[in-house]
Amino acid sequence: MITHVRVRYEDDKKIGTVPIEDVKDFFPRHQQDFKSKSLYLVKWTDDSGDSDYYRARILALGESEDFAETEARERTRIPKRVYSPASSDYENEAESPIKEKTKNKTTSGAEARLLQLLKSKKENMKRQAKNQDGPHSKKHHKEAMNSGRLQGAHETIDNLEEQVEKKSTIIRQLRKQNEEKDREMAQLRRLNMELQDKVISALEDMKDCYRARLEHQGVPAGVLPLAVKQMNHFIVEKLSDIEKLAKRRRTESGFVVHADGYSTDDQPAGASTRRTVS
C-alpha cells in the first residue's frame, strides 16, 4: 500500500517526503501511477504549524518514507544550476568558487602538460642534432640539414608554442570576463528581489488602505473580499501594461533584460524569479 510521496516543490525546488494524504485529489493505484511532468497540490507545514498547499512535482511513490527516499535517489536527475529565491541558492553561490578553482586547475594542468610535451620534443631534436655532429654521422647530418626537415620541425614546434601561449592568454581573459559577468548578474538578481519585496509591501499597504476606506464608507463586510479582489485585478492589469511597454522599449533599443536579471541571450530555460501577490 502506497503511504508516502517524494516531491519537489516548484517554488523553491526543495525536495521532501510527505504522506499520501497531503497530496490533494491524488489516489494512485500503484507506484508508477503518477505523471512526472505534471504539477500537484501538496501540503507544506512550516515551523509555526501553519500549512498550505503548494505546487510540486512527484518524484516517487513508496510504501514507507525510507522506500520513497531510496526510490527518489534512483530516479531524480541532478538539476541544472538555476537561480531561486530560496536560501539554498546562496549556498550554491558560496560553493561556486571551489568548483571554478577546480576547473581552472584542470585547464591550467592541461596547458602545462602540452607546453612540457613541446619542450621535451624540442630538446630531443636538439640532442639528435648534436649527436649527428660526430665523425661517423656527418654525412647523415648534412643530408638532414640539406633536406630542411630538422629546421622545419623546429619552426613547427615554435609555432605551436606561440599558439598555445596565445590561446592561454585568451582563455584567461575570457575567464576573467565571465567572473565579472557572474558578479554583475548576482548583483542584478539581488536588486531585483529587493525591488519585488518593496512592490509587494506597497501592494499590501494599498489593499489595507482600500479595505479600511470601504469599511469607513459603510460597505458590507461580505462585499469587502470581492471589492479587494477587483482592485487586485486592476493593479495586475496595470502592472502588466507597464511591463509590456518597458519590454517594447528595451526591444527597440536592441537589448532585453528580463525581470530575473538575465538578458535574452543568457537566460537559462525555466529560470524565473517573478513573485506574485495573492
C-alpha positions as CSV (number, residue, x, y, z in Angstrom):
1,M,0.0,0.0,0.0
2,I,1.4,3.4,-1.0
3,T,1.8,5.6,2.1
4,H,4.4,8.3,1.1
5,V,5.2,10.5,-1.8
6,R,8.6,12.1,-2.7
7,V,8.0,15.6,-4.2
8,R,10.0,18.6,-5.4
9,Y,8.3,21.9,-4.6
10,E,8.0,24.1,-7.7
11,D,8.6,27.5,-5.9
12,D,11.9,26.8,-4.1
13,K,12.9,23.4,-5.7
14,K,13.2,21.8,-2.3
15,I,12.6,18.0,-2.1
16,G,10.7,16.3,0.7
17,T,8.7,13.2,1.6
18,V,5.1,13.7,2.6
19,P,2.2,11.3,3.5
20,I,-0.1,10.4,0.6
21,E,-2.9,12.3,2.3
22,D,-1.0,15.6,1.9
23,V,-1.4,15.4,-1.9
24,K,-4.7,16.9,-2.9
25,D,-7.0,14.7,-5.0
26,F,-4.3,12.1,-5.6
27,F,-5.2,8.4,-5.3
28,P,-2.6,6.2,-7.0
29,R,-3.2,2.6,-7.6
30,H,0.5,1.5,-8.0
31,Q,4.0,3.0,-7.6
32,Q,4.1,4.3,-11.2
33,D,0.6,5.8,-11.2
34,F,1.7,9.5,-11.5
35,K,2.8,12.0,-14.1
36,S,6.3,13.2,-13.6
37,K,5.8,16.3,-15.7
38,S,2.5,17.3,-14.0
39,L,2.1,19.7,-11.1
40,Y,0.2,18.6,-8.0
41,L,-1.0,20.5,-5.0
42,V,1.0,19.3,-1.9
43,K,0.5,20.4,1.7
44,W,3.5,22.0,3.4
45,T,3.7,22.9,7.1
46,D,6.1,25.5,8.5
47,D,7.8,25.5,11.9
48,S,5.0,27.5,13.4
49,G,2.4,24.9,12.5
50,D,0.8,26.8,9.6
51,S,0.2,24.8,6.5
52,D,-0.9,25.5,2.9
53,Y,-0.9,23.8,-0.5
54,Y,1.9,24.5,-3.0
55,R,2.6,23.3,-6.5
56,A,5.1,20.4,-6.6
57,R,6.2,17.5,-8.9
58,I,6.0,13.9,-7.8
59,L,9.3,12.1,-8.0
60,A,8.5,8.7,-6.5
61,L,5.8,6.7,-4.6
62,G,6.6,4.2,-1.8
63,E,5.2,2.1,0.9
64,S,7.3,3.8,3.5
65,E,9.2,7.0,4.0
66,D,12.6,5.3,3.6
67,F,11.4,3.5,0.5
68,A,10.3,6.7,-1.1
69,E,13.6,8.4,-0.4
70,T,15.6,5.4,-1.9
71,E,13.4,5.5,-5.0
72,A,13.8,9.2,-5.4
73,R,17.6,8.9,-5.3
74,E,17.5,6.4,-8.1
75,R,15.0,8.5,-10.2
76,T,16.0,12.1,-9.6
77,R,18.3,13.8,-12.0
78,I,20.8,16.4,-10.9
79,P,19.2,19.7,-11.9
80,K,21.0,22.4,-13.7
81,R,22.1,25.3,-11.7
82,V,19.4,28.0,-11.8
83,Y,18.6,30.9,-9.6
84,S,16.0,30.5,-6.9
85,P,15.0,32.9,-4.1
86,A,15.5,30.1,-1.6
87,S,18.4,30.2,0.7
88,S,19.9,27.1,-1.0
89,D,20.9,29.3,-3.9
90,Y,23.2,31.3,-1.7
91,E,24.9,28.1,-0.7
92,N,25.4,27.2,-4.3
93,E,26.9,30.7,-4.9
94,A,29.2,30.1,-2.0
95,E,30.4,26.7,-3.4
96,S,30.9,28.0,-6.9
97,P,34.4,29.5,-6.3
98,I,35.6,26.0,-5.2
99,K,34.2,24.4,-8.4
100,E,35.7,27.2,-10.5
101,K,39.0,26.7,-8.8
102,T,39.0,23.0,-9.6
103,K,38.0,23.7,-13.2
104,N,40.8,26.3,-13.6
105,K,43.3,23.9,-12.1
106,T,42.3,21.2,-14.6
107,T,42.6,23.6,-17.5
108,S,45.9,25.0,-16.4
109,G,47.2,21.5,-15.9
110,A,46.4,20.5,-19.5
111,E,48.1,23.7,-20.8
112,A,51.2,22.9,-18.7
113,R,51.4,19.3,-20.0
114,L,51.1,20.5,-23.6
115,L,53.9,23.0,-23.1
116,Q,56.0,20.5,-21.4
117,L,55.5,18.0,-24.2
118,L,56.5,20.5,-26.8
119,K,59.5,21.5,-24.8
120,S,60.6,17.8,-24.4
121,K,60.3,17.2,-28.2
122,K,62.4,20.3,-28.9
123,E,65.1,19.2,-26.5
124,N,65.1,15.7,-28.1
125,M,65.6,17.2,-31.5
126,K,68.4,19.3,-30.3
127,R,70.2,16.3,-28.8
128,Q,69.7,14.4,-32.1
129,A,71.3,17.3,-34.0
130,K,74.2,17.4,-31.6
131,N,74.8,13.6,-31.8
132,Q,74.8,13.9,-35.6
133,D,77.9,16.2,-35.3
134,G,80.1,13.2,-34.6
135,P,82.7,11.9,-37.2
136,H,80.6,8.9,-38.1
137,S,77.4,10.8,-38.8
138,K,78.5,13.9,-40.7
139,K,77.1,12.6,-43.9
140,H,73.6,11.9,-42.4
141,H,73.7,15.3,-40.6
142,K,74.5,17.1,-43.9
143,E,71.7,15.3,-45.7
144,A,69.2,16.2,-42.9
145,M,70.2,19.8,-42.9
146,N,70.0,19.9,-46.7
147,S,66.5,18.5,-46.7
148,G,65.3,21.1,-44.3
149,R,63.3,18.6,-42.3
150,L,65.0,19.4,-39.0
151,Q,64.7,23.1,-39.4
152,G,61.1,22.7,-40.4
153,A,60.4,20.7,-37.3
154,H,61.9,23.4,-35.1
155,E,59.7,26.0,-36.7
156,T,56.6,23.9,-36.2
157,I,57.3,23.5,-32.5
158,D,58.0,27.2,-32.2
159,N,54.7,28.0,-33.9
160,L,52.8,25.5,-31.6
161,E,54.3,27.1,-28.5
162,E,53.3,30.5,-29.7
163,Q,49.8,29.4,-30.4
164,V,49.5,27.7,-27.0
165,E,50.6,30.9,-25.3
166,K,48.1,33.0,-27.3
167,K,45.2,30.6,-26.5
168,S,46.2,30.6,-22.8
169,T,46.0,34.4,-22.8
170,I,42.6,34.4,-24.5
171,I,41.3,31.8,-22.0
172,R,42.5,33.8,-19.0
173,Q,40.8,36.9,-20.4
174,L,37.5,35.1,-21.1
175,R,37.6,33.6,-17.7
176,K,38.0,37.0,-16.1
177,Q,35.2,38.4,-18.2
178,N,32.9,35.5,-17.1
179,E,33.7,36.1,-13.4
180,E,32.9,39.8,-13.8
181,K,29.7,38.9,-15.6
182,D,28.7,36.5,-12.8
183,R,29.2,39.1,-10.2
184,E,27.1,41.6,-12.1
185,M,24.3,39.1,-12.6
186,A,24.3,38.2,-8.9
187,Q,24.0,41.9,-8.0
188,L,21.2,42.4,-10.5
189,R,19.3,39.4,-9.1
190,R,19.7,40.7,-5.6
191,L,18.5,44.2,-6.6
192,N,15.5,42.7,-8.4
193,M,14.5,40.7,-5.4
194,E,14.7,43.8,-3.1
195,L,12.6,45.7,-5.6
196,Q,10.0,43.0,-5.7
197,D,9.8,42.9,-1.9
198,K,9.2,46.7,-1.9
199,V,6.5,46.4,-4.5
200,I,4.8,43.5,-2.7
201,S,4.9,45.5,0.6
202,A,3.4,48.6,-1.2
203,L,0.6,46.5,-2.7
204,E,-0.3,45.0,0.7
205,D,-0.4,48.6,2.1
206,M,-2.7,49.6,-0.7
207,K,-5.0,46.7,-0.1
208,D,-5.2,47.5,3.6
209,C,-5.9,51.2,2.9
210,Y,-8.6,50.3,0.4
211,R,-10.3,47.9,2.7
212,A,-10.3,50.4,5.5
213,R,-11.7,53.0,3.2
214,L,-14.6,50.7,2.1
215,E,-15.3,49.9,5.8
216,H,-15.4,53.6,6.6
217,Q,-17.9,54.2,3.7
218,G,-20.2,51.6,5.2
219,V,-19.7,48.8,2.6
220,P,-21.0,45.5,4.0
221,A,-18.4,43.1,5.3
222,G,-19.5,40.4,2.9
223,V,-18.7,42.6,-0.1
224,L,-15.2,43.6,1.0
225,P,-13.3,40.5,-0.3
226,L,-14.9,40.9,-3.8
227,A,-14.0,44.6,-3.9
228,V,-10.4,43.9,-2.8
229,K,-10.1,41.2,-5.4
230,Q,-11.3,43.5,-8.1
231,M,-8.7,46.0,-7.0
232,N,-6.1,43.3,-7.3
233,H,-7.1,42.5,-10.8
234,F,-6.9,46.2,-11.7
235,I,-3.4,46.5,-10.3
236,V,-2.2,43.4,-12.0
237,E,-3.5,44.6,-15.4
238,K,-1.8,48.0,-15.0
239,L,1.5,46.4,-13.9
240,S,1.2,44.1,-17.0
241,D,0.7,47.1,-19.2
242,I,3.7,48.8,-17.7
243,E,5.9,45.7,-18.2
244,K,4.8,45.3,-21.8
245,L,5.6,48.9,-22.5
246,A,9.0,48.7,-20.9
247,K,9.8,45.4,-22.7
248,R,8.8,47.1,-26.0
249,R,11.2,50.0,-25.4
250,R,14.0,47.7,-24.4
251,T,13.4,45.6,-27.6
252,E,13.5,48.7,-29.7
253,S,16.8,49.6,-28.2
254,G,18.3,46.2,-29.2
255,F,18.8,44.7,-25.7
256,V,16.2,42.9,-23.5
257,V,16.8,42.3,-19.8
258,H,14.2,40.1,-18.1
259,A,12.8,40.7,-14.6
260,D,15.0,38.0,-13.2
261,G,18.2,39.8,-14.3
262,Y,19.0,37.6,-17.3
263,S,19.5,39.0,-20.8
264,T,17.7,37.4,-23.8
265,D,20.9,35.6,-24.8
266,D,21.9,34.1,-21.4
267,Q,18.7,33.3,-19.6
268,P,18.5,29.5,-18.8
269,A,15.4,27.6,-19.7
270,G,12.9,27.6,-16.8
271,A,14.7,30.2,-14.8
272,S,12.4,32.8,-13.2
273,T,12.3,34.9,-10.0
274,R,8.9,36.5,-10.6
275,R,6.8,36.5,-7.4
276,T,3.0,37.1,-7.2
277,V,0.7,38.6,-4.6
278,S,-2.4,36.7,-3.8
